[in-house]
């Protein structure tokens, strides 16, 4: 497990200075970033809500279309079950024929 001393040795003087500067500037930078970030985050959330509302209608329509297709397929299958694969002959077939026997 790395120790803090390992981090300080690896970061060197520029890393330590940057870390101290970040700690000192954090109270000033956080409100500025929050002031910019909050409207940006709100606009992203509003866009997501609008997209969700529009997609609800599209998915409802897609669901209805899917149900129609399934109903049509079931109706076709039922129709195919009722129709025989071949029709019975209208005239009886004579199984005895005169083949000269």
N, CA, C and O atoms as a GROMACS GRO file, in nm:
protein
  404
    1UNK      N    1   0.085  -0.117   0.000
    1UNK     CA    2   0.000   0.000   0.000
    1UNK      C    3   0.089   0.123   0.000
    1UNK      O    4   0.177   0.135   0.085
    2UNK      N    5   0.068   0.216  -0.095
    2UNK     CA    6   0.155   0.334  -0.101
    2UNK      C    7   0.133   0.426   0.019
    2UNK      O    8   0.023   0.437   0.074
    3UNK      N    9   0.242   0.488   0.057
    3UNK     CA   10   0.237   0.582   0.169
    3UNK      C   11   0.237   0.724   0.116
    3UNK      O   12   0.272   0.748   0.000
    4UNK      N   13   0.199   0.818   0.201
    4UNK     CA   14   0.196   0.959   0.162
    4UNK      C   15   0.336   1.007   0.127
    4UNK      O   16   0.353   1.090   0.038
    5UNK      N   17   0.435   0.956   0.196
    5UNK     CA   18   0.573   0.999   0.167
    5UNK      C   19   0.613   0.957   0.026
    5UNK      O   20   0.687   1.029  -0.041
    6UNK      N   21   0.564   0.841  -0.020
    6UNK     CA   22   0.593   0.800  -0.158
    6UNK      C   23   0.532   0.898  -0.257
    6UNK      O   24   0.594   0.932  -0.358
    7UNK      N   25   0.410   0.943  -0.230
    7UNK     CA   26   0.343   1.039  -0.318
    7UNK      C   27   0.419   1.171  -0.323
    7UNK      O   28   0.439   1.229  -0.430
    8UNK      N   29   0.462   1.219  -0.207
    8UNK     CA   30   0.534   1.346  -0.201
    8UNK      C   31   0.666   1.335  -0.275
    8UNK      O   32   0.704   1.429  -0.346
    9UNK      N   33   0.735   1.225  -0.262
    9UNK     CA   34   0.862   1.205  -0.332
    9UNK      C   35   0.840   1.199  -0.483
    9UNK      O   36   0.919   1.255  -0.559
   10UNK      N   37   0.732   1.132  -0.528
   10UNK     CA   38   0.704   1.119  -0.672
   10UNK      C   39   0.656   1.251  -0.732
   10UNK      O   40   0.686   1.280  -0.848
   11UNK      N   41   0.582   1.331  -0.657
   11UNK     CA   42   0.525   1.455  -0.709
   11UNK      C   43   0.632   1.562  -0.726
   11UNK      O   44   0.624   1.641  -0.820
   12UNK      N   45   0.729   1.565  -0.641
   12UNK     CA   46   0.835   1.664  -0.650
   12UNK      C   47   0.785   1.802  -0.608
   12UNK      O   48   0.671   1.817  -0.563
   13UNK      N   49   0.872   1.901  -0.622
   13UNK     CA   50   0.840   2.037  -0.580
   13UNK      C   51   0.724   2.097  -0.659
   13UNK      O   52   0.637   2.158  -0.599
   14UNK      N   53   0.719   2.083  -0.792
   14UNK     CA   54   0.607   2.142  -0.866
   14UNK      C   55   0.472   2.082  -0.824
   14UNK      O   56   0.372   2.154  -0.816
   15UNK      N   57   0.467   1.953  -0.799
   15UNK     CA   58   0.343   1.890  -0.756
   15UNK      C   59   0.299   1.938  -0.620
   15UNK      O   60   0.180   1.959  -0.596
   16UNK      N   61   0.393   1.955  -0.531
   16UNK     CA   62   0.361   2.003  -0.396
   16UNK      C   63   0.310   2.146  -0.403
   16UNK      O   64   0.212   2.181  -0.335
   17UNK      N   65   0.374   2.229  -0.483
   17UNK     CA   66   0.331   2.369  -0.497
   17UNK      C   67   0.191   2.375  -0.557
   17UNK      O   68   0.107   2.453  -0.511
   18UNK      N   69   0.165   2.294  -0.658
   18UNK     CA   70   0.033   2.293  -0.721
   18UNK      C   71  -0.073   2.246  -0.621
   18UNK      O   72  -0.183   2.300  -0.618
   19UNK      N   73  -0.040   2.146  -0.539
   19UNK     CA   74  -0.135   2.099  -0.438
   19UNK      C   75  -0.167   2.204  -0.335
   19UNK      O   76  -0.283   2.221  -0.297
   20UNK      N   77  -0.065   2.274  -0.289
   20UNK     CA   78  -0.087   2.381  -0.190
   20UNK      C   79  -0.170   2.493  -0.253
   20UNK      O   80  -0.259   2.547  -0.188
   21UNK      N   81  -0.140   2.528  -0.379
   21UNK     CA   82  -0.216   2.632  -0.447
   21UNK      C   83  -0.362   2.592  -0.464
   21UNK      O   84  -0.451   2.676  -0.449
   22UNK      N   85  -0.387   2.466  -0.493
   22UNK     CA   86  -0.525   2.419  -0.510
   22UNK      C   87  -0.601   2.428  -0.378
   22UNK      O   88  -0.718   2.466  -0.375
   23UNK      N   89  -0.534   2.393  -0.270
   23UNK     CA   90  -0.599   2.400  -0.138
   23UNK      C   91  -0.630   2.545  -0.102
   23UNK      O   92  -0.736   2.574  -0.047
   24UNK      N   93  -0.538   2.636  -0.133
   24UNK     CA   94  -0.560   2.777  -0.099
   24UNK      C   95  -0.666   2.842  -0.188
   24UNK      O   96  -0.741   2.927  -0.142
   25UNK      N   97  -0.673   2.802  -0.315
   25UNK     CA   98  -0.768   2.864  -0.408
   25UNK      C   99  -0.906   2.795  -0.408
   25UNK      O  100  -1.001   2.848  -0.466
   26UNK      N  101  -0.917   2.681  -0.345
   26UNK     CA  102  -1.043   2.608  -0.345
   26UNK      C  103  -1.161   2.691  -0.294
   26UNK      O  104  -1.267   2.687  -0.356
   27UNK      N  105  -1.147   2.766  -0.184
   27UNK     CA  106  -1.262   2.845  -0.137
   27UNK      C  107  -1.306   2.951  -0.238
   27UNK      O  108  -1.421   2.994  -0.236
   28UNK      N  109  -1.216   2.994  -0.324
   28UNK     CA  110  -1.250   3.095  -0.424
   28UNK      C  111  -1.304   3.028  -0.550
   28UNK      O  112  -1.401   3.075  -0.610
   29UNK      N  113  -1.241   2.918  -0.591
   29UNK     CA  114  -1.277   2.853  -0.718
   29UNK      C  115  -1.408   2.773  -0.710
   29UNK      O  116  -1.482   2.767  -0.807
   30UNK      N  117  -1.435   2.713  -0.597
   30UNK     CA  118  -1.555   2.628  -0.586
   30UNK      C  119  -1.682   2.708  -0.612
   30UNK      O  120  -1.767   2.661  -0.688
   31UNK      N  121  -1.701   2.828  -0.552
   31UNK     CA  122  -1.824   2.903  -0.585
   31UNK      C  123  -1.831   2.947  -0.731
   31UNK      O  124  -1.939   2.951  -0.789
   32UNK      N  125  -1.715   2.979  -0.791
   32UNK     CA  126  -1.714   3.019  -0.932
   32UNK      C  127  -1.753   2.902  -1.020
   32UNK      O  128  -1.836   2.916  -1.110
   33UNK      N  129  -1.694   2.787  -0.994
   33UNK     CA  130  -1.726   2.667  -1.073
   33UNK      C  131  -1.871   2.627  -1.049
   33UNK      O  132  -1.940   2.586  -1.143
   34UNK      N  133  -1.919   2.639  -0.927
   34UNK     CA  134  -2.058   2.605  -0.897
   34UNK      C  135  -2.152   2.702  -0.969
   34UNK      O  136  -2.258   2.662  -1.018
   35UNK      N  137  -2.114   2.830  -0.974
   35UNK     CA  138  -2.197   2.929  -1.044
   35UNK      C  139  -2.208   2.900  -1.192
   35UNK      O  140  -2.313   2.922  -1.252
   36UNK      N  141  -2.102   2.850  -1.250
   36UNK     CA  142  -2.103   2.816  -1.393
   36UNK      C  143  -2.166   2.678  -1.413
   36UNK      O  144  -2.243   2.656  -1.506
   37UNK      N  145  -2.132   2.586  -1.325
   37UNK     CA  146  -2.177   2.447  -1.340
   37UNK      C  147  -2.324   2.427  -1.314
   37UNK      O  148  -2.386   2.341  -1.376
   38UNK      N  149  -2.381   2.504  -1.222
   38UNK     CA  150  -2.522   2.484  -1.187
   38UNK      C  151  -2.615   2.512  -1.305
   38UNK      O  152  -2.701   2.428  -1.333
   39UNK      N  153  -2.602   2.625  -1.375
   39UNK     CA  154  -2.689   2.645  -1.491
   39UNK      C  155  -2.666   2.541  -1.601
   39UNK      O  156  -2.759   2.498  -1.669
   40UNK      N  157  -2.540   2.500  -1.616
   40UNK     CA  158  -2.509   2.398  -1.717
   40UNK      C  159  -2.576   2.266  -1.680
   40UNK      O  160  -2.634   2.199  -1.765
   41UNK      N  161  -2.567   2.228  -1.552
   41UNK     CA  162  -2.630   2.104  -1.507
   41UNK      C  163  -2.781   2.111  -1.522
   41UNK      O  164  -2.844   2.014  -1.562
   42UNK      N  165  -2.841   2.228  -1.489
   42UNK     CA  166  -2.985   2.243  -1.504
   42UNK      C  167  -3.028   2.229  -1.649
   42UNK      O  168  -3.130   2.167  -1.678
   43UNK      N  169  -2.950   2.287  -1.741
   43UNK     CA  170  -2.987   2.278  -1.882
   43UNK      C  171  -2.978   2.133  -1.931
   43UNK      O  172  -3.060   2.090  -2.012
   44UNK      N  173  -2.881   2.058  -1.882
   44UNK     CA  174  -2.870   1.917  -1.920
   44UNK      C  175  -2.990   1.840  -1.864
   44UNK      O  176  -3.047   1.756  -1.933
   45UNK      N  177  -3.026   1.868  -1.740
   45UNK     CA  178  -3.140   1.798  -1.679
   45UNK      C  179  -3.270   1.832  -1.751
   45UNK      O  180  -3.353   1.744  -1.775
   46UNK      N  181  -3.288   1.959  -1.786
   46UNK     CA  182  -3.410   1.998  -1.858
   46UNK      C  183  -3.416   1.930  -1.994
   46UNK      O  184  -3.522   1.883  -2.035
   47UNK      N  185  -3.303   1.923  -2.062
   47UNK     CA  186  -3.300   1.852  -2.191
   47UNK      C  187  -3.335   1.705  -2.176
   47UNK      O  188  -3.403   1.648  -2.261
   48UNK      N  189  -3.287   1.644  -2.068
   48UNK     CA  190  -3.320   1.504  -2.044
   48UNK      C  191  -3.467   1.484  -2.017
   48UNK      O  192  -3.526   1.386  -2.062
   49UNK      N  193  -3.527   1.577  -1.943
   49UNK     CA  194  -3.671   1.566  -1.914
   49UNK      C  195  -3.752   1.581  -2.043
   49UNK      O  196  -3.847   1.506  -2.065
   50UNK      N  197  -3.715   1.676  -2.127
   50UNK     CA  198  -3.786   1.696  -2.254
   50UNK      C  199  -3.772   1.571  -2.342
   50UNK      O  200  -3.870   1.525  -2.401
   51UNK      N  201  -3.651   1.518  -2.350
   51UNK     CA  202  -3.630   1.396  -2.430
   51UNK      C  203  -3.711   1.280  -2.376
   51UNK      O  204  -3.765   1.200  -2.453
   52UNK      N  205  -3.719   1.269  -2.244
   52UNK     CA  206  -3.797   1.161  -2.182
   52UNK      C  207  -3.945   1.175  -2.217
   52UNK      O  208  -4.011   1.077  -2.252
   53UNK      N  209  -3.998   1.296  -2.206
   53UNK     CA  210  -4.140   1.318  -2.236
   53UNK      C  211  -4.171   1.285  -2.382
   53UNK      O  212  -4.273   1.223  -2.412
   54UNK      N  213  -4.083   1.328  -2.473
   54UNK     CA  214  -4.105   1.298  -2.615
   54UNK      C  215  -4.094   1.148  -2.642
   54UNK      O  216  -4.171   1.094  -2.721
   55UNK      N  217  -4.000   1.083  -2.577
   55UNK     CA  218  -3.981   0.940  -2.602
   55UNK      C  219  -4.097   0.858  -2.546
   55UNK      O  220  -4.126   0.750  -2.599
   56UNK      N  221  -4.163   0.906  -2.440
   56UNK     CA  222  -4.278   0.832  -2.388
   56UNK      C  223  -4.384   0.817  -2.495
   56UNK      O  224  -4.439   0.708  -2.513
   57UNK      N  225  -4.415   0.926  -2.567
   57UNK     CA  226  -4.514   0.919  -2.675
   57UNK      C  227  -4.469   0.828  -2.787
   57UNK      O  228  -4.549   0.751  -2.841
   58UNK      N  229  -4.341   0.836  -2.823
   58UNK     CA  230  -4.289   0.752  -2.931
   58UNK      C  231  -4.294   0.605  -2.892
   58UNK      O  232  -4.329   0.520  -2.974
   59UNK      N  233  -4.259   0.574  -2.767
   59UNK     CA  234  -4.262   0.435  -2.724
   59UNK      C  235  -4.406   0.383  -2.713
   59UNK      O  236  -4.431   0.265  -2.739
   60UNK      N  237  -4.498   0.468  -2.675
   60UNK     CA  238  -4.638   0.426  -2.670
   60UNK      C  239  -4.687   0.392  -2.811
   60UNK      O  240  -4.756   0.292  -2.831
   61UNK      N  241  -4.652   0.476  -2.907
   61UNK     CA  242  -4.692   0.450  -3.046
   61UNK      C  243  -4.625   0.323  -3.099
   61UNK      O  244  -4.688   0.244  -3.170
   62UNK      N  245  -4.498   0.305  -3.064
   62UNK     CA  246  -4.427   0.184  -3.106
   62UNK      C  247  -4.492   0.060  -3.046
   62UNK      O  248  -4.504  -0.043  -3.113
   63UNK      N  249  -4.535   0.070  -2.920
   63UNK     CA  250  -4.602  -0.043  -2.856
   63UNK      C  251  -4.734  -0.078  -2.924
   63UNK      O  252  -4.766  -0.195  -2.942
   64UNK      N  253  -4.809   0.025  -2.962
   64UNK     CA  254  -4.936   0.001  -3.032
   64UNK      C  255  -4.912  -0.065  -3.167
   64UNK      O  256  -4.982  -0.158  -3.206
   65UNK      N  257  -4.812  -0.017  -3.238
   65UNK     CA  258  -4.778  -0.075  -3.368
   65UNK      C  259  -4.738  -0.221  -3.352
   65UNK      O  260  -4.780  -0.307  -3.430
   66UNK      N  261  -4.657  -0.248  -3.250
   66UNK     CA  262  -4.613  -0.385  -3.225
   66UNK      C  263  -4.733  -0.475  -3.194
   66UNK      O  264  -4.741  -0.586  -3.244
   67UNK      N  265  -4.825  -0.427  -3.112
   67UNK     CA  266  -4.944  -0.505  -3.078
   67UNK      C  267  -5.028  -0.532  -3.203
   67UNK      O  268  -5.082  -0.641  -3.217
   68UNK      N  269  -5.039  -0.434  -3.293
   68UNK     CA  270  -5.113  -0.454  -3.417
   68UNK      C  271  -5.048  -0.562  -3.503
   68UNK      O  272  -5.116  -0.648  -3.559
   69UNK      N  273  -4.916  -0.558  -3.512
   69UNK     CA  274  -4.845  -0.657  -3.594
   69UNK      C  275  -4.863  -0.796  -3.535
   69UNK      O  276  -4.886  -0.892  -3.609
   70UNK      N  277  -4.853  -0.809  -3.404
   70UNK     CA  278  -4.870  -0.939  -3.339
   70UNK      C  279  -5.013  -0.990  -3.361
   70UNK      O  280  -5.033  -1.108  -3.388
   71UNK      N  281  -5.113  -0.902  -3.348
   71UNK     CA  282  -5.252  -0.943  -3.369
   71UNK      C  283  -5.274  -0.990  -3.512
   71UNK      O  284  -5.344  -1.089  -3.536
   72UNK      N  285  -5.215  -0.919  -3.609
   72UNK     CA  286  -5.229  -0.960  -3.749
   72UNK      C  287  -5.163  -1.095  -3.773
   72UNK      O  288  -5.218  -1.179  -3.844
   73UNK      N  289  -5.047  -1.117  -3.714
   73UNK     CA  290  -4.978  -1.245  -3.731
   73UNK      C  291  -5.059  -1.358  -3.670
   73UNK      O  292  -5.070  -1.465  -3.730
   74UNK      N  293  -5.117  -1.335  -3.552
   74UNK     CA  294  -5.200  -1.439  -3.489
   74UNK      C  295  -5.322  -1.468  -3.574
   74UNK      O  296  -5.363  -1.584  -3.586
   75UNK      N  297  -5.382  -1.364  -3.632
   75UNK     CA  298  -5.500  -1.385  -3.717
   75UNK      C  299  -5.464  -1.467  -3.840
   75UNK      O  300  -5.540  -1.554  -3.882
   76UNK      N  301  -5.348  -1.439  -3.899
   76UNK     CA  302  -5.305  -1.515  -4.016
   76UNK      C  303  -5.279  -1.661  -3.980
   76UNK      O  304  -5.313  -1.752  -4.056
   77UNK      N  305  -5.218  -1.684  -3.863
   77UNK     CA  306  -5.194  -1.822  -3.820
   77UNK      C  307  -5.326  -1.895  -3.797
   77UNK      O  308  -5.340  -2.011  -3.836
   78UNK      N  309  -5.422  -1.830  -3.736
   78UNK     CA  310  -5.553  -1.892  -3.712
   78UNK      C  311  -5.622  -1.922  -3.845
   78UNK      O  312  -5.686  -2.026  -3.860
   79UNK      N  313  -5.609  -1.831  -3.940
   79UNK     CA  314  -5.670  -1.852  -4.072
   79UNK      C  315  -5.606  -1.970  -4.142
   79UNK      O  316  -5.674  -2.049  -4.208
   80UNK      N  317  -5.475  -1.984  -4.129
   80UNK     CA  318  -5.405  -2.095  -4.193
   80UNK      C  319  -5.442  -2.229  -4.129
   80UNK      O  320  -5.442  -2.331  -4.197
   81UNK      N  321  -5.472  -2.229  -4.000
   81UNK     CA  322  -5.513  -2.353  -3.933
   81UNK      C  323  -5.651  -2.398  -3.980
   81UNK      O  324  -5.678  -2.518  -3.987
   82UNK      N  325  -5.738  -2.303  -4.011
   82UNK     CA  326  -5.874  -2.337  -4.054
   82UNK      C  327  -5.877  -2.384  -4.198
   82UNK      O  328  -5.964  -2.464  -4.233
   83UNK      N  329  -5.786  -2.339  -4.281
   83UNK     CA  330  -5.783  -2.377  -4.422
   83UNK      C  331  -5.706  -2.508  -4.434
   83UNK      O  332  -5.590  -2.515  -4.394
   84UNK      N  333  -5.767  -2.612  -4.490
   84UNK     CA  334  -5.694  -2.739  -4.507
   84UNK      C  335  -5.581  -2.723  -4.609
   84UNK      O  336  -5.587  -2.636  -4.697
   85UNK      N  337  -5.481  -2.806  -4.596
   85UNK     CA  338  -5.368  -2.798  -4.686
   85UNK      C  339  -5.406  -2.843  -4.827
   85UNK      O  340  -5.346  -2.798  -4.925
   86UNK      N  341  -5.503  -2.932  -4.838
   86UNK     CA  342  -5.550  -2.975  -4.970
   86UNK      C  343  -5.701  -2.992  -4.964
   86UNK      O  344  -5.758  -3.018  -4.858
   87UNK      N  345  -5.764  -2.978  -5.077
   87UNK     CA  346  -5.909  -2.992  -5.086
   87UNK      C  347  -5.943  -3.137  -5.122
   87UNK      O  348  -5.869  -3.203  -5.195
   88UNK      N  349  -6.053  -3.184  -5.070
   88UNK     CA  350  -6.099  -3.318  -5.106
   88UNK      C  351  -6.145  -3.315  -5.250
   88UNK      O  352  -6.198  -3.215  -5.297
   89UNK      N  353  -6.126  -3.426  -5.320
   89UNK     CA  354  -6.164  -3.433  -5.460
   89UNK      C  355  -6.316  -3.429  -5.472
   89UNK      O  356  -6.387  -3.489  -5.391
   90UNK      N  357  -6.365  -3.359  -5.572
   90UNK     CA  358  -6.510  -3.346  -5.591
   90UNK      C  359  -6.569  -3.477  -5.642
   90UNK      O  360  -6.683  -3.509  -5.609
   91UNK      N  361  -6.494  -3.551  -5.720
   91UNK     CA  362  -6.543  -3.680  -5.771
   91UNK      C  363  -6.456  -3.791  -5.712
   91UNK      O  364  -6.335  -3.774  -5.698
   92UNK      N  365  -6.518  -3.901  -5.679
   92UNK     CA  366  -6.439  -4.011  -5.622
   92UNK      C  367  -6.342  -4.066  -5.726
   92UNK      O  368  -6.373  -4.073  -5.845
   93UNK      N  369  -6.228  -4.105  -5.679
   93UNK     CA  370  -6.125  -4.161  -5.767
   93UNK      C  371  -6.147  -4.312  -5.774
   93UNK      O  372  -6.161  -4.378  -5.672
   94UNK      N  373  -6.151  -4.364  -5.895
   94UNK     CA  374  -6.172  -4.507  -5.913
   94UNK      C  375  -6.039  -4.577  -5.897
   94UNK      O  376  -5.945  -4.554  -5.973
   95UNK      N  377  -6.032  -4.663  -5.797
   95UNK     CA  378  -5.905  -4.729  -5.770
   95UNK      C  379  -5.887  -4.851  -5.858
   95UNK      O  380  -5.776  -4.904  -5.869
   96UNK      N  381  -5.995  -4.897  -5.921
   96UNK     CA  382  -5.982  -5.010  -6.013
   96UNK      C  383  -5.980  -4.955  -6.153
   96UNK      O  384  -6.076  -4.891  -6.198
   97UNK      N  385  -5.877  -4.978  -6.220
   97UNK     CA  386  -5.867  -4.931  -6.358
   97UNK      C  387  -5.838  -5.047  -6.450
   97UNK      O  388  -5.783  -5.149  -6.408
   98UNK      N  389  -5.874  -5.030  -6.573
   98UNK     CA  390  -5.850  -5.135  -6.670
   98UNK      C  391  -5.714  -5.112  -6.734
   98UNK      O  392  -5.700  -5.038  -6.830
   99UNK      N  393  -5.615  -5.178  -6.678
   99UNK     CA  394  -5.480  -5.166  -6.732
   99UNK      C  395  -5.448  -5.283  -6.824
   99UNK      O  396  -5.332  -5.307  -6.856
  100UNK      N  397  -5.549  -5.352  -6.864
  100UNK     CA  398  -5.527  -5.465  -6.951
  100UNK      C  399  -5.490  -5.591  -6.876
  100UNK      O  400  -5.428  -5.681  -6.933
  101UNK      N  401  -5.525  -5.598  -6.756
  101UNK     CA  402  -5.487  -5.714  -6.677
  101UNK      C  403  -5.585  -5.824  -6.682
  101UNK      O  404  -5.564  -5.928  -6.618
   0.00000   0.00000   0.00000
